[in-house]
C-alpha cells in the first residue's frame, strides 16, 4: 500500500505539473534530459558548457526530482522542505505559471528514486534529446519487487521511460550492460556510445590520461555516421581536449562524448567544443583535488556514492597515487536488500586494487565490507578501520596518522555521513572551503548533528 506521504508527493507533483505544462506550452524549448544512476549532473553541466556561448539555455541546477522539476520550470525553489513552505509554493504556483522564457533550450537531469517517478517525470517532460549515462543500482530501497533482481529491473524500467518518450536524439552508454539489455526492447532509433569496439562507431576513445595536472582526452569521430545523424557533412575525424582543472574519470567520459555529439548537432566545430570543455569544472564534491595537511593530496568525491562511482574513483586513486594511498569510504545508502551484495562486491574490488589503508565509515560498511578486508589480510586498527563519521574525523587528524605525501580519496553517500566535513578538516587553504559540497545553511545544521 502506498503511504500517505507518498500519495501527497504524487498529488503535489501533479498539481505543480499543471502550471509547468502551461509554461512549456507557451515557451516551446528544445528539451535535453539526462538520466541515469551516476554522472547525471556532470553530464548535464558538460552539455551546458559546450552550448552556452552559442545558444541560450535554462538549466535545472540542483533540481532533479519529479516534484522539483515543475517548480524549476515555473521559477519557484524549495529551501527548507517544511510543510509551511509547501503551502506557500502551492499558493504561488498558479501565478508562477504565467512565467515566460526566451531561452532556446531547457536542459535538465531527471532522477528516479521510487516506483514510477520517471513515468511521473515524463507526464511533463517529453525530451527532444535524451542521454542515458549509467544504470547501476541506486535508491533501490524505494523500489518494489519480490527479489533483488526484480527490484533492480523495476529501477531500470523506470529509468528507461525517459528514453521511450524522447522525440529525436537518444544517446546511451552501451558499455553499461544493464542499459544494453534494456534498449534491445526499445524500437526508437538509438545512438549507442561504446569504447569497447573499433572506429565503426559514432565516437570512440583514442586516449585518456589523468594526472595532478588535469585530464587529456582524444576522441575519434566517424564523419560519415555523424553526417547521417545531423544532416550535414563533417570534415574532421577526431577531437582533443586538455582540461587542467578537473579529473575527468572514466565514467564521465561518456558524458563528455555525449556533450561532443550534442555540440556537433548544434553546429559547433571541434575547436569550439574543445575550448569549452577545457574550461569545464566538475561540481563540488566530485573528484576535486585539494592540497591537504602533511603534504597530502585530497581527492574529494563526497557528494554521493554508488558502487559504480566508487570503483571509478578508486581507479583514479590507484592511477595518480604516487606514494601511499588511503581510501575513506562511507556507506552506500538507499540500496535496500541488495546492500550486502553491493558492499561486498566493492570491498573485493578495493582489495584487488591493493589500496594501502582503508577507513570504512558507517554501519553498513562495517557489517558487510569489513569481513572481506579481514579475510584478505588487512589488519583491523592498522590497515583497515571501521568507524563513525565523528570517529573518522578524529582519527585522520591525529598526529602521525596521515603519511607525508599520501593520496587520500574521501567518498560516501550523503545521508547522515557528510564526509565533506572530514575534507574540510584536512585542507591547507581556507579558500578551498567554498569549493566543498553542501555549503548551504540547511546542511550546516545537519552536519552539526553528526560531528
C-alpha positions in Angstrom: 0.0 0.0 0.0 1.3 3.5 -0.9 1.9 5.6 2.2 0.0 8.8 2.8 3.3 10.8 2.5 4.0 9.3 -1.0 0.4 9.9 -2.1 0.8 13.6 -1.1 4.1 13.7 -3.0 2.4 12.4 -6.2 -0.6 14.7 -5.7 1.6 17.9 -5.2 3.8 16.9 -8.1 0.8 16.6 -10.5 -0.5 19.9 -9.2 2.8 21.7 -10.0 3.0 20.0 -13.3 -0.3 21.6 -14.4 1.3 25.1 -14.2 4.6 23.9 -15.6 2.8 22.5 -18.7 1.2 25.9 -19.3 4.7 27.5 -19.3 6.2 24.8 -21.6 3.2 25.2 -24.0 4.0 28.9 -24.4 7.8 28.5 -24.2 8.3 25.5 -26.6 12.0 25.0 -25.8 14.2 22.2 -27.1 14.3 19.8 -24.1 17.6 18.0 -23.3 17.2 15.5 -20.5 20.0 13.4 -18.7 19.0 10.3 -16.8 20.9 7.5 -15.0 22.2 6.4 -11.7 25.5 8.2 -11.6 27.0 11.1 -13.6 23.8 12.9 -14.4 24.8 16.3 -13.0 28.3 16.2 -14.5 26.9 15.3 -17.9 24.3 18.0 -17.8 26.9 20.6 -16.9 29.2 19.4 -19.7 26.5 19.8 -22.2 25.8 23.3 -20.8 29.5 24.2 -21.0 29.6 23.2 -24.7 26.5 25.0 -25.8 26.1 28.1 -23.5 28.2 30.5 -25.6 26.3 29.6 -28.8 22.6 29.1 -27.7 20.6 30.4 -24.8 19.9 27.7 -22.1 17.9 27.4 -18.9 19.4 24.6 -16.7 17.9 22.8 -13.8 20.6 23.4 -11.3 20.4 21.3 -8.1 17.0 20.0 -9.2 16.1 16.6 -10.5 13.1 15.2 -8.6 9.7 14.8 -10.2 8.3 17.4 -7.7 11.1 20.0 -8.2 11.4 20.0 -12.0 8.0 21.6 -12.5 8.9 24.1 -9.7 12.1 24.9 -11.6 10.1 25.5 -14.8 7.7 27.9 -13.2 10.6 29.6 -11.4 10.0 28.5 -7.8 12.5 26.9 -5.4 12.4 24.8 -2.3 14.7 25.6 0.6 13.5 24.2 3.9 11.2 21.5 2.6 8.9 22.3 5.5 5.1 21.9 5.5 4.7 25.7 5.6 7.0 26.1 2.6 4.9 23.5 0.6 1.8 25.5 1.4 3.4 28.7 0.2 4.5 27.0 -3.1 1.0 25.7 -3.6 -0.4 29.2 -3.4 2.3 30.8 -5.6 2.2 28.1 -8.3 -0.8 29.5 -10.4 0.8 32.9 -10.5 4.2 31.5 -11.4 2.5 29.6 -14.2 2.2 32.9 -16.1 6.0 33.0 -16.4 7.6 33.2 -19.9 11.2 32.4 -21.0 13.3 33.3 -24.1 15.9 30.6 -23.8 16.0 28.2 -26.7 16.9 25.1 -24.6 15.7 23.6 -21.3 18.5 21.4 -20.0 17.6 19.1 -17.1 18.5 16.0 -15.2 15.8 13.6 -14.2 16.2 11.4 -11.2 14.1 8.4 -10.1 14.3 7.1 -6.6 10.9 5.5 -6.2 8.4 3.4 -8.2 7.0 5.3 -11.1 8.9 8.5 -10.7 10.3 8.6 -14.2 6.8 7.9 -15.6 5.7 10.9 -13.4 8.6 13.0 -14.9 7.5 12.2 -18.5 4.0 13.3 -17.7 5.6 16.7 -18.0 9.0 16.3 -19.8 9.0 14.9 -23.3 12.7 15.2 -24.2 13.8 16.1 -27.7 17.3 14.8 -26.8 17.9 12.2 -24.0 21.2 11.0 -22.6 21.2 7.7 -20.6 24.5 7.8 -18.8 24.5 4.8 -16.4 22.2 2.3 -14.7 23.9 0.9 -11.6 21.8 0.2 -8.6 20.7 3.4 -6.8 17.8 4.2 -4.5 16.7 0.6 -4.9 15.4 0.6 -1.3 12.4 2.6 -2.6 11.5 0.2 -5.4 9.2 -2.8 -5.2 10.0 -6.4 -6.1 9.9 -9.9 -4.6 13.6 -10.5 -5.4 16.7 -8.3 -5.6 16.7 -8.8 -9.4 13.1 -7.7 -9.7 13.8 -4.6 -7.6 16.7 -3.6 -9.9 14.8 -4.4 -13.0 11.9 -2.1 -11.8 14.5 0.7 -11.4 15.9 0.1 -14.9 12.4 0.0 -16.4 11.6 3.3 -14.7 14.8 5.0 -15.9 14.0 3.8 -19.5 10.7 5.7 -19.5 12.6 8.9 -20.4 14.2 7.2 -23.4 10.9 5.8 -24.6 9.3 9.3 -24.6 12.2 11.0 -26.4 11.3 12.6 -29.8 14.6 13.0 -31.6 18.1 12.1 -30.5 18.8 9.3 -27.9 22.4 8.8 -26.7 23.1 5.8 -24.4 26.1 4.3 -22.7 26.1 0.9 -24.3 29.1 -0.3 -22.3 26.7 -0.4 -19.3 25.4 -3.9 -19.7 22.1 -3.2 -18.0 21.4 -0.3 -20.4 22.4 -2.6 -23.3 19.9 -5.2 -22.3 17.0 -2.7 -21.8 17.5 -0.8 -25.1 17.0 -4.1 -27.0 13.3 -3.7 -26.2 13.1 -0.1 -27.4 12.1 0.5 -31.0 13.1 4.1 -31.2 16.4 4.6 -33.1 19.2 4.9 -30.5 22.8 6.2 -30.9 25.0 3.8 -28.8 28.2 5.1 -27.3 30.8 2.4 -26.6 34.5 2.5 -26.0 34.9 -1.3 -26.5 34.9 -1.5 -30.3 36.6 -0.1 -33.3 36.1 3.0 -35.4 32.9 1.9 -37.0 31.1 3.7 -34.1 29.9 7.3 -34.0 32.7 8.3 -31.5 35.4 6.2 -29.7 38.2 6.8 -27.2 41.7 7.2 -28.5 43.5 8.4 -25.4 42.6 9.2 -21.7 45.3 10.4 -19.4 44.9 11.6 -15.8 47.5 13.4 -13.6 47.7 16.0 -10.9 47.8 18.4 -13.8 44.4 17.5 -15.1 43.0 15.4 -17.9 43.9 14.8 -21.5 41.3 13.1 -23.8 41.4 12.3 -27.5 38.2 11.0 -29.2 38.0 9.6 -32.7 34.9 10.6 -34.8 33.2 8.9 -37.7 32.4 11.7 -40.2 30.0 9.6 -42.3 27.9 8.5 -39.3 27.9 12.0 -37.8 26.8 13.5 -41.2 24.0 10.9 -41.4 22.9 11.8 -37.9 22.9 15.6 -38.1 22.1 16.0 -41.8 25.3 17.9 -43.0 28.8 17.0 -43.9 31.6 16.7 -41.3 35.2 17.3 -42.3 37.0 16.3 -39.1 37.7 12.9 -37.6 38.9 13.5 -34.0 38.7 16.0 -31.1 41.4 16.6 -28.5 40.6 18.0 -25.1 43.0 19.2 -22.4 41.4 20.2 -19.1 43.9 21.5 -16.5 41.3 22.0 -13.7 39.5 18.7 -13.4 40.0 14.9 -13.0 37.6 13.6 -15.6 37.4 9.9 -14.7 36.5 7.1 -17.0 32.8 7.0 -16.0 32.5 10.7 -17.0 34.0 10.1 -20.5 30.5 9.0 -21.6 29.2 12.4 -20.6 32.0 14.1 -22.5 31.2 12.0 -25.6 27.5 12.9 -25.4 28.3 16.6 -24.9 30.5 16.5 -28.0 27.8 14.8 -30.2 25.2 17.3 -29.0 27.6 20.2 -29.6 28.2 19.0 -33.2 24.4 18.6 -33.7 24.0 22.3 -32.8 26.6 23.3 -35.4 29.8 23.6 -33.3 33.2 22.5 -34.6 35.9 20.6 -32.7 37.8 23.7 -31.8 34.8 25.4 -30.2 33.9 22.2 -28.3 37.5 21.6 -27.1 37.8 25.2 -25.9 34.6 25.0 -24.0 35.5 21.6 -22.3 39.0 22.9 -21.5 37.3 25.4 -19.0 34.9 22.8 -17.5 34.9 22.1 -13.8 33.1 19.3 -12.1 30.7 20.5 -9.4 31.9 20.5 -5.7 32.4 17.0 -4.1 33.0 15.3 -7.4 36.7 14.3 -7.9 38.0 17.7 -6.7 41.8 17.9 -5.9 42.9 19.8 -2.8 46.2 20.3 -1.0 45.9 18.6 2.4 47.9 18.7 5.6 51.2 16.9 5.8 51.8 17.3 2.0 48.9 15.0 1.2 46.7 15.3 -1.8 42.9 15.0 -1.2 40.5 13.6 -3.8 37.2 15.0 -2.7 34.3 12.9 -4.0 32.0 13.3 -1.0 28.8 14.5 -2.8 27.4 11.0 -3.1 28.3 7.4 -3.8 27.3 4.2 -5.6 29.3 1.1 -6.2 29.9 2.1 -9.8 31.1 5.7 -9.0 33.2 4.5 -6.0 35.0 1.9 -8.1 35.6 4.6 -10.7 37.1 6.9 -8.0 39.3 4.1 -6.7 40.7 3.7 -10.2 41.7 7.3 -10.1 43.3 7.0 -6.7 45.3 4.0 -7.8 46.4 5.7 -11.0 47.6 9.1 -9.6 48.5 8.0 -6.1 52.3 8.2 -6.5 53.1 7.4 -2.8 50.9 5.7 -0.2 47.1 5.5 -0.8 44.3 5.9 1.8 40.6 5.5 0.9 38.0 6.9 3.3 34.7 5.3 2.2 31.2 5.8 3.6 28.2 3.6 3.3 26.4 3.1 0.0 22.9 4.2 1.2 19.3 3.5 0.0 20.1 0.1 -1.5 17.6 -2.0 0.5 18.0 -5.8 0.2 20.9 -5.5 -2.3 23.1 -3.5 0.1 25.0 -6.6 1.4 26.0 -7.7 -2.1 26.9 -4.2 -3.3 29.2 -3.6 -0.3 30.8 -7.0 -0.5 31.5 -6.5 -4.3 33.0 -3.1 -3.6 35.2 -4.5 -0.8 36.6 -7.2 -3.1 37.4 -4.6 -5.7 39.3 -2.4 -3.2 41.3 -5.5 -2.1 42.1 -6.2 -5.8 43.3 -2.6 -6.3 45.7 -3.0 -3.3 44.8 0.2 -1.6 47.3 0.6 1.3 44.8 1.7 4.0 41.1 1.9 4.2 38.7 3.6 6.6 35.2 2.3 6.4 32.6 4.8 7.6 29.1 3.8 8.7 27.4 0.6 10.0 26.7 -0.9 6.6 30.4 -0.8 5.6 31.3 -2.3 9.0 28.8 -5.1 8.7 29.3 -6.1 5.1 32.7 -4.8 3.8 34.9 -5.2 6.9 34.9 -9.0 6.9 36.1 -9.1 3.3 39.2 -7.0 4.3 39.9 -9.1 7.4 39.7 -12.3 5.3 42.2 -10.8 2.8 45.0 -9.8 5.2 44.1 -6.3 6.2 44.7 -5.7 9.9 42.0 -4.0 12.0 43.3 -0.8 13.6 46.3 -0.7 11.3 45.4 -1.0 7.6 41.6 -1.1 7.9 39.3 0.8 10.3 35.5 0.8 10.8 34.4 4.0 12.4 31.6 6.5 12.7 31.9 9.9 10.8 33.0 11.7 14.0 35.5 9.0 15.0 36.9 9.1 11.4 37.4 12.9 11.7 39.2 12.4 15.0 41.5 9.6 13.8 42.5 11.2 10.5 43.5 14.3 12.3 45.6 12.5 15.0 49.3 13.4 14.9 51.2 10.9 12.8 48.2 9.2 11.2 48.5 10.8 7.8 51.7 9.8 6.0 53.7 12.6 4.3 52.8 12.7 0.6 49.8 10.3 0.9 47.0 10.5 -1.6 43.6 10.4 0.2 40.3 9.6 -1.5 37.2 10.5 0.5 33.8 9.3 -0.8 30.4 8.2 0.6 26.7 8.6 0.4 25.4 11.9 1.7 22.7 10.8 4.1 23.9 11.1 7.8 27.6 10.9 6.7 28.5 14.3 5.2 32.1 13.3 4.7 32.9 16.8 3.3 33.4 17.7 7.0 36.4 15.4 7.0 37.8 17.0 3.9 37.3 20.4 5.5 39.4 19.4 8.5 42.3 18.4 6.2 42.5 21.4 3.9 45.6 23.6 3.9 44.0 26.7 2.4 40.9 28.2 3.9 40.0 29.4 0.4 39.2 25.8 -0.6 36.3 25.6 1.9 34.0 27.4 -0.5 34.7 24.7 -3.1 33.3 21.9 -0.9 29.8 20.5 -1.5 26.7 21.3 0.6 27.7 24.8 1.7 24.0 25.9 2.3 22.9 26.7 5.9 20.5 23.8 6.0 23.4 21.4 5.6 25.4 23.1 8.3 22.6 22.2 10.8 22.6 18.6 9.6 26.4 18.3 9.8 26.4 19.7 13.4 24.2 16.8 14.5 26.8 14.2 13.2 30.0 15.9 14.1 
